[in-house]
């Protein structure tokens, strides 16, 4: 049931008994209170990067008014606009479309916003406006945890929660103190309310607060200025990316979206390693604990399928996949996952054995969890799209070391390859040789291919079977600490035996024909989480992706690129810590301490 009441002069929230805006002057009010209140567009001048935060996304009207201003006053084509908005109770896309239809001058921008409108999943959603060099991170969450997780420094804030008397949580002392902590020098926070508690709390947070002439029937509004002079955060001029698999390609893409070019290095070419299989299954790792790991994988999965659909549509092979029950606890585990609000409603569903059999076009005796949005895609098409014409320099990077001018790359013979402001290592298991503080382990995997067509959906069960452009692919072996990429016929037999446990008839047809294979070596970490972040100033790593590179790499690369240029990071702080390389040093120290305590000497 809708929480909007349309009987008045504008859409009204029945939850908070307050209006989103007045239909006849809502856009004018947004421009007066928030845009002019934050001294925009004047403060765009000369800025390469401008960041705006908002409390209370509502219908998206303020964001659209800001985008409209940006497209008219963007200081130069390379300038980037970053927006972060927080909303605990989102309206539907249909409700938003009805509300925004009152402002025809925003129709084109509204269409782009509505296309990326949240689908009911809690957490962070990114909506891109590539023609404007702008992005919106829309966080569906209560305000305090969202602000606690935010890694950003804002140049402006739109404080647009419902009235403090109606929605006090949005205006608490803790919330406004956190707004101050997330403000860049010279930031201006603008709001419609002049409530005494709000003024006092903004002042206590460190803002210089003043009342200004209001709009319409409101006599006054507030402007709150953070001390200091606005400036762009430092950003590297030269960046090297080592490795041309999905991690490296995702980094090149993410840096390009931030306005930073990158020089790519790989000894063997694009997709030569584990990223180069003929087909890939893109799904999240399912964690019934529904904690940080689950949140990370679901957010990464949502971003990956969004980017692949929009930037690499030619790569798509199939949609939808089922994960089969592998043990007696899986039925209850899948049920719990299917009811979690971290997924969009209906995005994951439990299936009976009969329903699974219909999906797979093969008789099975176990239930499953179906992932509606899972993708089967062609990796090389994704890599090509992400790289957008960037070809790697064919050189084997043998060393990376700091120098007075930046980070120095050398080849295997010690010859200099270049000096860069920043370096991102995305070399799979070879990354450990360049960054010894990150203990990666090799995991060999061999997939088997057949010209036989896959009649049903992709399926996973420990192994997996998926469609490919010319047949199907199944496997894969999982051999830890094995770095030998040479194919083995016995691994084809193991893959075939695994397939036979799920679909004996398909395994029989496949086994009767000609099989081909491909083996590669992935990188993994002992805690089974990826590694993404800064190793030391100017040196970053993206690795340890295991068998989910195409799911994890796009979002993790965007987080690294954002950190590198000083933009708001799409990962919440606790998720960034989960994947940060510093955790590995802490883990090793804890292990050493425990071992030392146990040593009788």
C-alpha positions in Angstrom: 0.0 0.0 0.0 1.3 3.5 -0.9 2.4 5.8 1.9 1.7 8.8 -0.3 -1.5 10.9 -0.1 -2.3 12.7 -3.3 -5.5 14.5 -2.2 -3.7 17.8 -1.3 -1.6 20.4 -3.1 1.3 18.0 -3.3 2.4 14.4 -2.4 2.2 13.9 1.3 3.8 11.2 3.4 1.2 9.4 5.5 4.0 8.1 7.7 5.3 11.5 8.7 2.1 13.6 7.9 4.2 16.1 6.0 4.5 17.1 2.3 7.4 16.3 0.0 6.7 19.6 -1.9 3.9 21.8 -3.2 3.1 21.0 -6.8 2.8 24.6 -7.9 6.2 25.8 -6.6 8.2 22.7 -5.4 11.0 23.1 -8.0 11.3 26.9 -7.3 11.5 26.1 -3.5 14.2 23.5 -4.1 16.2 26.0 -6.1 15.8 28.8 -3.5 16.3 26.8 -0.3 18.9 24.2 -1.4 20.7 25.4 -4.5 20.9 29.1 -3.7 21.2 28.2 0.0 24.4 26.3 -0.8 25.6 29.2 -3.0 25.3 27.2 -6.2 26.2 27.5 -9.0 28.8 30.0 -7.9 30.8 27.5 -5.9 31.1 25.2 -9.0 33.6 27.7 -10.6 37.1 26.3 -11.0 36.3 23.0 -9.3 37.3 19.7 -10.9 35.2 17.7 -8.3 32.2 18.8 -6.3 30.4 16.6 -3.7 26.9 17.1 -2.4 25.2 15.1 0.4 21.5 15.0 1.2 19.4 13.8 4.0 15.9 12.9 2.8 15.9 11.8 -0.9 12.1 11.7 -1.1 11.0 12.1 -4.7 14.5 13.0 -6.0 13.5 16.6 -6.8 16.5 18.2 -5.1 18.9 15.9 -6.9 17.2 16.7 -10.3 17.3 20.4 -9.6 21.0 20.0 -8.8 21.7 18.0 -12.0 19.8 20.6 -14.0 22.0 23.3 -12.5 25.2 21.3 -13.1 24.4 20.6 -16.8 24.0 24.4 -17.3 27.0 25.5 -15.2 29.4 22.6 -15.2 32.8 24.4 -15.1 34.5 22.3 -17.8 33.9 18.9 -19.4 36.3 17.0 -17.1 34.6 18.2 -13.9 32.8 15.6 -11.8 29.7 15.9 -9.6 29.3 13.3 -6.8 26.0 13.1 -4.9 25.1 11.0 -1.9 21.6 10.9 -0.6 20.1 8.9 2.3 16.5 7.7 2.5 15.0 5.3 5.0 11.5 5.0 3.4 11.8 5.2 -0.4 8.7 5.6 -2.5 8.3 3.5 -5.6 9.4 4.5 -9.1 5.8 4.9 -10.2 5.0 7.2 -7.3 8.2 9.2 -8.1 7.3 9.4 -11.8 3.8 10.8 -10.9 5.3 13.4 -8.5 8.0 14.5 -10.9 5.7 14.8 -13.9 4.7 18.2 -12.5 8.1 19.6 -13.7 8.4 19.0 -17.5 11.7 20.9 -17.7 13.2 18.0 -15.8 11.7 15.2 -17.9 15.0 14.0 -19.5 16.9 14.0 -16.2 14.0 12.4 -14.4 13.9 9.5 -17.0 17.6 8.7 -16.2 16.9 8.9 -12.4 13.8 6.7 -12.7 15.6 4.1 -14.8 18.0 3.6 -11.9 15.4 3.9 -9.1 16.0 1.5 -6.2 14.2 -1.8 -6.6 13.4 -2.4 -3.0 16.8 -3.6 -1.9 18.2 -2.0 1.3 21.7 -0.6 1.1 23.6 1.5 -1.4 22.5 2.0 -5.0 24.6 3.9 -7.6 22.9 5.8 -10.4 25.1 7.1 -13.2 24.6 10.2 -15.3 27.6 9.7 -17.7 26.7 12.6 -20.1 27.0 15.0 -17.1 30.0 13.4 -15.4 27.8 12.8 -12.4 26.9 10.0 -10.1 24.4 9.5 -7.2 25.0 7.0 -4.4 21.5 6.5 -3.0 21.6 4.8 0.4 18.4 3.1 1.5 18.9 3.0 5.3 18.2 4.7 8.6 20.2 7.9 8.7 22.6 7.2 11.6 24.1 3.9 10.2 24.3 5.4 6.7 26.2 8.4 8.0 28.5 6.2 10.2 29.4 4.2 7.1 30.0 7.1 4.8 33.6 7.9 3.7 33.4 11.3 2.1 34.0 15.1 2.5 31.0 17.1 1.2 31.1 20.6 -0.3 27.4 21.0 0.3 24.6 19.4 2.3 20.9 19.5 1.6 19.2 18.8 4.9 15.7 17.9 3.7 14.2 15.5 6.1 10.6 16.1 7.1 10.1 18.8 9.7 11.9 18.2 13.0 8.7 17.9 14.8 7.6 15.2 12.5 10.9 13.3 12.0 13.2 14.1 14.9 15.6 11.3 14.1 16.8 13.2 11.0 17.8 16.2 13.1 19.4 14.6 16.2 22.5 16.0 17.8 24.4 12.9 16.7 23.3 13.2 13.1 24.2 16.9 12.8 27.5 16.2 14.5 28.3 13.6 11.9 27.3 16.0 9.1 30.0 18.3 10.5 32.6 15.5 10.5 31.8 14.7 6.9 32.1 18.3 5.7 35.0 19.7 3.6 36.5 23.1 4.3 34.0 25.8 3.0 31.0 23.4 3.0 27.6 24.9 3.2 24.6 23.0 4.7 21.2 24.4 3.6 17.8 23.7 5.1 14.3 25.0 5.2 13.9 24.8 9.0 15.0 27.4 11.5 14.0 25.3 14.5 16.0 26.3 17.6 17.3 22.8 18.3 18.6 22.5 14.7 20.4 25.8 15.0 22.0 24.9 18.3 23.1 21.4 17.1 24.6 22.7 13.9 26.5 25.3 15.9 27.7 22.7 18.3 28.9 20.6 15.4 31.1 23.4 14.3 29.0 25.3 11.7 28.5 29.1 11.5 24.7 29.3 11.3 22.7 32.2 9.9 19.1 32.8 9.1 18.2 33.8 5.6 15.1 35.0 3.8 12.8 32.1 3.3 10.7 31.0 0.3 7.0 31.4 -0.2 5.1 31.3 3.1 8.3 30.4 5.0 9.8 33.7 6.3 13.2 32.2 7.0 15.6 29.3 6.2 19.0 28.3 7.5 22.5 28.4 6.0 25.3 26.7 8.0 28.9 27.3 6.8 31.8 25.1 7.8 35.1 27.0 8.4 37.8 27.0 5.8 38.3 27.6 2.1 37.0 25.1 -0.5 39.4 23.3 -2.8 39.7 20.1 -4.8 41.2 17.1 -3.0 44.6 16.1 -4.4 44.4 13.7 -7.3 47.1 11.8 -9.1 48.1 12.8 -12.6 49.6 9.5 -13.6 48.4 6.0 -12.6 49.7 2.6 -13.6 47.5 -0.5 -13.4 49.3 -3.9 -13.4 47.3 -6.8 -14.7 44.7 -6.8 -17.6 42.2 -9.3 -16.2 38.8 -8.2 -14.8 40.4 -6.5 -11.8 42.7 -4.4 -14.0 40.0 -3.6 -16.6 37.6 -2.6 -13.8 40.3 -0.3 -12.4 40.9 1.3 -15.7 37.2 1.9 -16.2 36.7 3.2 -12.7 39.6 5.6 -13.0 38.4 6.8 -16.3 35.0 7.6 -14.8 36.8 9.7 -12.2 38.6 11.6 -15.0 41.9 9.9 -14.5 43.8 8.1 -17.3 45.7 4.9 -16.5 48.6 3.1 -18.1 47.9 -0.6 -18.2 50.6 -3.3 -18.0 50.3 -7.1 -18.7 52.9 -9.5 -20.0 50.4 -11.7 -21.8 47.6 -9.5 -22.9 43.9 -8.9 -22.0 42.2 -11.8 -20.2 45.1 -14.1 -20.5 44.7 -15.5 -17.0 41.8 -16.5 -14.9 39.5 -13.8 -16.4 39.7 -15.3 -19.9 37.2 -18.2 -19.8 34.8 -18.3 -22.7 31.8 -17.8 -20.3 31.3 -16.6 -16.7 28.6 -17.0 -14.1 27.9 -13.7 -12.2 26.3 -14.4 -8.9 26.9 -13.3 -5.3 28.3 -15.6 -2.6 25.3 -16.5 -0.5 25.9 -16.0 3.2 23.1 -17.1 5.5 24.6 -15.0 8.4 23.5 -11.9 6.5 26.4 -9.9 7.9 29.1 -7.8 6.3 30.1 -10.5 3.9 26.6 -10.8 2.6 26.1 -7.1 2.3 29.4 -6.8 0.4 28.6 -9.5 -2.1 25.0 -8.4 -2.8 26.1 -4.7 -3.3 28.9 -5.9 -5.6 26.6 -8.2 -7.5 24.0 -5.4 -8.0 26.7 -3.1 -9.4 28.3 -5.7 -11.6 25.0 -6.6 -13.4 24.1 -3.0 -13.7 27.4 -2.1 -15.4 27.5 -5.2 -17.6 23.9 -4.6 -18.8 24.6 -0.9 -19.6 28.2 -0.9 -20.7 28.7 -4.4 -22.1 25.3 -5.6 -23.3 26.9 -7.6 -26.2 28.4 -9.8 -23.5 25.1 -11.2 -22.3 24.6 -14.9 -22.9 21.8 -15.8 -20.4 20.0 -14.6 -17.3 18.9 -16.4 -14.2 20.6 -19.2 -12.2 19.7 -21.8 -9.5 21.9 -22.8 -6.6 21.0 -26.4 -5.7 20.8 -27.7 -2.1 23.9 -29.5 -1.2 23.1 -30.6 2.3 20.3 -30.9 4.8 20.7 -27.4 6.2 20.5 -25.6 2.8 16.7 -25.6 2.7 16.4 -23.4 5.8 19.4 -21.4 4.8 17.9 -20.6 1.4 14.6 -19.7 3.0 16.3 -17.2 5.3 18.3 -15.6 2.4 15.1 -15.4 0.2 13.4 -13.3 2.9 16.3 -10.9 3.5 15.7 -7.3 2.5 19.3 -7.0 1.2 17.8 -8.5 -2.0 15.1 -6.8 -4.0 11.6 -8.4 -3.4 11.4 -11.5 -5.7 15.0 -11.4 -6.7 15.8 -14.7 -5.0 13.2 -17.4 -4.5 13.3 -20.9 -3.1 12.2 -23.7 -5.5 10.9 -27.2 -5.0 12.6 -30.1 -6.7 9.8 -30.1 -9.3 10.3 -26.4 -10.0 14.0 -26.8 -10.2 13.6 -29.6 -12.8 11.4 -27.4 -14.9 14.1 -24.6 -14.8 16.9 -27.0 -15.6 15.0 -29.0 -18.2 16.4 -32.0 -16.4 15.1 -34.2 -13.5 16.7 -33.3 -10.1 15.7 -34.4 -6.6 16.7 -31.4 -4.5 15.3 -27.9 -4.0 17.2 -24.7 -4.9 17.5 -21.0 -4.5 16.9 -19.2 -7.8 18.6 -15.9 -8.5 16.5 -14.0 -11.0 19.2 -11.4 -11.9 22.2 -13.7 -12.2 24.0 -13.4 -15.5 25.9 -15.6 -17.8 28.2 -13.4 -19.8 31.2 -13.5 -22.2 34.2 -12.3 -20.3 36.2 -10.9 -23.3 33.3 -8.7 -24.3 33.2 -7.3 -20.8 36.9 -6.6 -20.6 36.8 -4.9 -24.0 34.0 -2.7 -22.9 35.6 -1.8 -19.6 38.9 -1.0 -21.3 37.3 1.1 -24.0 40.3 0.9 -26.3 43.0 0.9 -23.7 45.6 -1.7 -24.7 48.1 -3.0 -22.2 51.8 -2.4 -22.6 53.2 -5.9 -23.0 55.7 -6.0 -20.2 56.1 -8.1 -17.1 56.3 -5.9 -14.1 59.0 -7.3 -11.8 59.1 -4.7 -9.1 57.4 -1.6 -7.7 59.3 0.7 -5.3 58.9 4.2 -3.9 61.0 7.1 -5.2 61.2 10.8 -4.7 59.1 11.3 -7.8 56.5 8.6 -7.1 56.2 4.9 -7.6 58.8 3.3 -9.9 57.9 0.2 -11.9 60.6 -2.1 -13.3 60.5 -5.1 -15.5 61.8 -8.6 -14.7 65.4 -7.5 -15.6 65.3 -4.3 -13.5 64.8 -1.9 -16.4 62.6 1.1 -15.6 59.1 1.0 -17.0 58.0 4.4 -15.6 57.4 6.4 -12.5 53.8 7.1 -11.5 51.9 9.1 -8.9 49.9 6.0 -8.0 50.1 2.3 -8.8 47.3 -0.3 -8.6 48.3 -3.9 -8.5 45.7 -6.2 -10.1 47.9 -9.1 -11.1 46.0 -12.1 -9.5 48.3 -14.5 -7.6 51.4 -12.7 -9.0 50.5 -9.7 -6.9 52.2 -11.2 -3.8 55.5 -10.9 -5.5 55.0 -7.2 -6.0 53.2 -6.6 -2.6 54.7 -9.2 -0.2 52.7 -7.9 2.7 49.5 -9.3 1.1 49.7 -13.1 1.4 47.7 -14.5 -1.6 47.5 -18.2 -2.3 47.1 -19.7 -5.8 44.0 -21.7 -6.6 44.0 -23.7 -9.8 40.8 -24.2 -11.6 40.0 -26.1 -14.8 36.8 -25.8 -16.7 35.5 -28.2 -19.4 33.7 -27.2 -22.5 31.3 -29.0 -24.8 29.5 -28.2 -28.0 26.3 -29.6 -26.5 23.7 -26.9 -25.9 22.4 -26.2 -22.4 18.6 -26.4 -22.5 17.8 -24.9 -19.1 19.2 -22.3 -16.8 22.6 -22.1 -15.3 23.1 -24.1 -12.1 25.6 -24.3 -9.4 26.1 -26.9 -6.6 29.7 -26.7 -5.7 30.4 -27.1 -9.3 28.5 -25.3 -12.0 27.2 -25.6 -15.6 26.5 -22.6 -17.7 25.7 -21.7 -21.4 28.4 -20.4 -23.7 28.2 -18.9 -27.2 29.1 -22.2 -28.7 27.8 -24.9 -26.3 28.3 -25.1 -22.6 30.9 -24.9 -19.9 31.1 -26.8 -16.6 33.5 -27.3 -13.7 35.5 -26.1 -12.1 38.2 -27.8 -10.1 39.4 -26.0 -7.0 43.0 -26.9 -6.2 44.6 -24.8 -3.5 48.3 -23.9 -3.7 48.5 -25.3 -7.2 49.9 -22.8 -9.6 50.2 -25.0 -12.7 48.1 -23.7 -15.5 48.6 -26.7 -17.8 45.3 -28.6 -18.5 44.8 -32.1 -17.2 42.6 -34.8 -18.7 41.8 -36.2 -15.2 40.3 -32.8 -14.3 37.8 -33.2 -17.2 36.9 -36.5 -15.8 36.4 -35.0 -12.3 34.2 -32.2 -13.8 32.2 -34.7 -15.7 31.6 -36.8 -12.6 30.5 -33.7 -10.7 28.0 -32.8 -13.4 26.7 -36.4 -13.4 25.7 -36.0 -9.7 23.2 -33.2 -10.7 22.2 -34.2 -14.3 23.2 -37.7 -15.3 21.5 -37.4 -18.7 23.3 -34.2 -19.6 26.6 -35.6 -18.4 26.1 -38.7 -20.6 25.4 -36.5 -23.7 28.4 -34.3 -22.9 30.7 -37.2 -22.2 29.8 -38.9 -25.5 31.1 -35.9 -27.5 34.4 -34.0 -27.8 35.5 -32.1 -24.8 37.9 -29.1 -24.6 39.3 -27.5 -21.5 41.0 -24.4 -20.0 42.9 -24.1 -16.8 44.0 -21.0 -15.0 45.2 -19.9 -11.6 43.1 -17.5 -9.4 44.2 -15.7 -6.2 42.5 -16.2 -2.8 43.1 -15.2 0.8 42.9 -17.3 3.9 39.7 -15.6 5.1 38.0 -16.0 1.7 37.4 -12.2 1.3 38.9 -10.1 -1.5 41.7 -7.6 -1.0 41.0 -4.0 -2.1 42.6 -0.8 -0.9 45.7 1.1 -0.1 48.8 -0.8 0.9 50.8 2.4 1.4 50.3 6.0 0.2 50.0 5.8 -3.6 50.1 2.0 -3.8 46.9 0.0 -4.0 45.9 -3.6 -4.6 42.8 -5.4 -6.0 43.2 -9.1 -5.8 42.0 -12.2 -3.9 38.8 -12.4 -5.9 38.7 -16.2 -6.1 36.1 -17.4 -8.6 34.0 -14.2 -8.4 36.1 -11.7 -10.2 33.3 -10.5 -12.5 31.0 -10.1 -9.5 33.4 -8.3 -7.2 35.9 -6.3 -9.3 33.6 -3.5 -10.7 32.5 -2.2 -7.3 35.8 -2.8 -5.5 37.6 -0.9 -8.3 35.2 2.0 -8.0 36.0 2.1 -4.3 39.7 2.3 -4.9 39.3 4.9 -7.6 37.1 7.0 -5.3 39.7 6.8 -2.5 42.5 7.6 -4.9 40.9 10.9 -6.1 39.1 11.9 -2.8 35.5 11.2 -4.0 32.8 9.7 -1.8 33.4 5.9 -1.6 30.6 3.6 -2.6 31.5 1.0 0.1 30.4 1.7 3.7 33.3 2.0 6.1 32.8 -1.4 7.7 32.7 -3.1 4.2 35.9 -1.3 3.2 37.6 -2.6 6.3 36.4 -6.1 5.5 38.4 -6.1 2.3 41.3 -3.7 3.2 44.8 -5.2 3.0 45.5 -3.9 6.5 43.3 -6.6 7.9 45.7 -9.3 6.7 48.6 -7.8 8.7 46.4 -7.6 11.8 45.4 -11.2 11.2 49.0 -12.4 10.8 50.0 -10.5 14.0 47.2 -12.2 16.0 48.2 -15.6 14.6 51.9 -14.9 15.6 50.8 -13.8 19.0 48.8 -16.9 19.6 51.6 -19.1 18.4 54.0 -17.3 20.7 51.8 -17.7 23.7 51.6 -21.4 23.0 55.4 -21.8 22.6 56.8 -23.2 25.9 60.2 -21.6 25.1 
